[in-house]
Amino acid sequence: MEKDVFGEALVDYYQGKRGKTLWLHNNYGEKEEMPIGIFFRTPQDFPELEFIALSLCDGTVLDVGAGAGSHCLYLQERGFNVTALELSQKACTLMKARGVQQIVRADIFAFKGKQFDTLLFLMNGIGIAQTLAGLKQLLEHCKLLLKKGGQLLFDSSDIRYLYEEGLNMPDYYFGEIHFQYEYDGNKGAPFSWLYIDQETLISLGHQLGWIVQILYEEDDDQYLVRMSLPH
């Protein structure tokens, strides 16, 4: 059974054990340190993009890939009915300890039977789709999770800049990246993550019947999107 190294790192940080590094191996260069504190940010540390997304949340909210629950706690404090969806058992236990009230441990693709007004995928949470084909599947699945008039809010990045630095463009979509966490000498299961450029997203969204609105762009090619279905 694969170790939940991401969850272990979160729990250690929460308990004040902060001497170990969470590494993120990738397929494009040297491994990188993942600063664990980023998952415990207070509202004062939220970037503008996240504040905009959180201010646009409406009705019942599903926070997909909730991690340590920082966005859930922010929304809870403002009276929202928000549910945290997270696959890591350790992260779910941690969120409960931090005061997140509604937590579901599940894979988004297997989660069904309930509908929400807002599906929130922050910190490039939409990357959980892994590939362009996976994103098509995810967007179709999200239609089942949205109430009439509901919305998806998420950010992503155009990472083609990686290939301007001598890295060869792959023979698959360039935003499909391969990662693996390492913590305290243990490696987690390898996984893929999707970063999608605006043009490809808009084309794909329209193909599947979504209205796609680019709400905000940052200097580092990161952007915020709102997607909804025609009434």
CORSULBEL-V409136 format. One record per backbone hydrogen bond with DSSP energy under -0.5 kcal/mol. CO is the residue of the C=O (numbers start at 1). NH is the residue of the N-H. E is the energy in kcal/mol with one decimal. If there is no record, write none. Layout:
co=[CO,CO]
nh=[NH,NH]
e=[E,E]
This chain:
co=[3,4,5,6,7,8,9,10,11,12,13,16,21,21,22,23,23,24,25,32,33,34,35,36,37,38,39,42,42,43,47,48,49,50,51,52,53,54,60,60,61,61,62,62,63,63,66,69,70,71,72,73,74,75,75,76,80,81,83,83,84,84,85,85,86,88,89,90,91,92,93,94,95,95,96,101,102,104,104,107,107,116,117,118,118,119,119,120,121,121,124,125,126,127,127,129,131,132,133,134,135,136,137,138,139,140,141,141,142,142,145,147,150,151,152,153,154,156,157,159,160,161,162,162,173,175,175,177,178,179,180,181,182,183,186,191,193,197,198,199,200,201,202,203,204,205,206,209,210,211,211,213,213,216,218,221,222,223,224,224,225,226,227,228]
nh=[5,8,9,10,11,12,13,14,15,17,16,18,23,184,34,25,182,32,180,24,35,36,38,39,40,41,70,45,46,46,51,52,53,54,55,56,56,57,117,118,63,83,64,120,66,85,69,73,74,75,76,77,78,78,80,79,82,61,63,85,86,104,65,66,106,92,93,94,95,96,97,98,99,100,99,103,84,86,106,110,111,147,151,62,120,121,153,64,126,155,127,128,129,130,194,131,135,136,137,138,139,140,141,142,143,144,144,145,145,146,116,150,229,119,227,121,225,223,159,162,163,164,165,167,176,177,195,193,27,191,25,188,23,186,183,179,177,201,202,203,204,205,206,207,208,210,209,230,212,213,228,215,226,224,221,158,218,156,215,216,154,213,152,211]
e=[-1.7,-2.4,-2.2,-2.0,-2.5,-2.6,-2.1,-2.4,-2.1,-2.8,-1.5,-1.2,-0.7,-0.6,-3.4,-0.5,-2.2,-2.3,-1.4,-2.9,-0.7,-0.6,-1.7,-1.9,-1.7,-0.8,-0.5,-2.5,-0.6,-1.1,-2.0,-2.5,-2.1,-2.9,-2.2,-1.1,-0.7,-0.8,-1.3,-2.3,-0.6,-2.8,-0.9,-3.0,-0.6,-2.8,-2.4,-2.6,-1.8,-2.3,-3.1,-2.2,-0.6,-0.8,-2.3,-2.2,-1.1,-2.5,-3.0,-0.5,-0.5,-3.2,-2.0,-1.8,-0.7,-2.0,-2.3,-2.3,-2.7,-2.0,-1.9,-1.8,-0.7,-2.6,-1.0,-0.5,-3.1,-2.2,-0.9,-1.5,-1.1,-3.0,-2.3,-2.6,-0.6,-0.5,-2.6,-2.6,-0.6,-1.1,-2.0,-1.9,-2.0,-2.3,-1.3,-1.9,-2.1,-2.0,-1.8,-2.7,-2.9,-2.0,-2.3,-2.6,-1.0,-0.6,-1.3,-0.7,-0.7,-0.9,-3.0,-2.3,-0.6,-2.6,-2.3,-2.8,-3.1,-2.5,-0.8,-1.9,-1.4,-1.5,-0.9,-0.7,-2.0,-0.9,-2.5,-2.7,-0.7,-2.8,-3.1,-2.5,-3.2,-2.1,-2.9,-3.6,-2.9,-2.3,-3.0,-2.2,-2.6,-3.3,-2.5,-2.0,-1.5,-2.8,-1.4,-0.7,-0.6,-0.5,-1.9,-0.7,-2.5,-2.6,-1.1,-1.8,-3.2,-1.8,-2.5,-1.1,-1.9,-2.6,-2.8,-3.6]
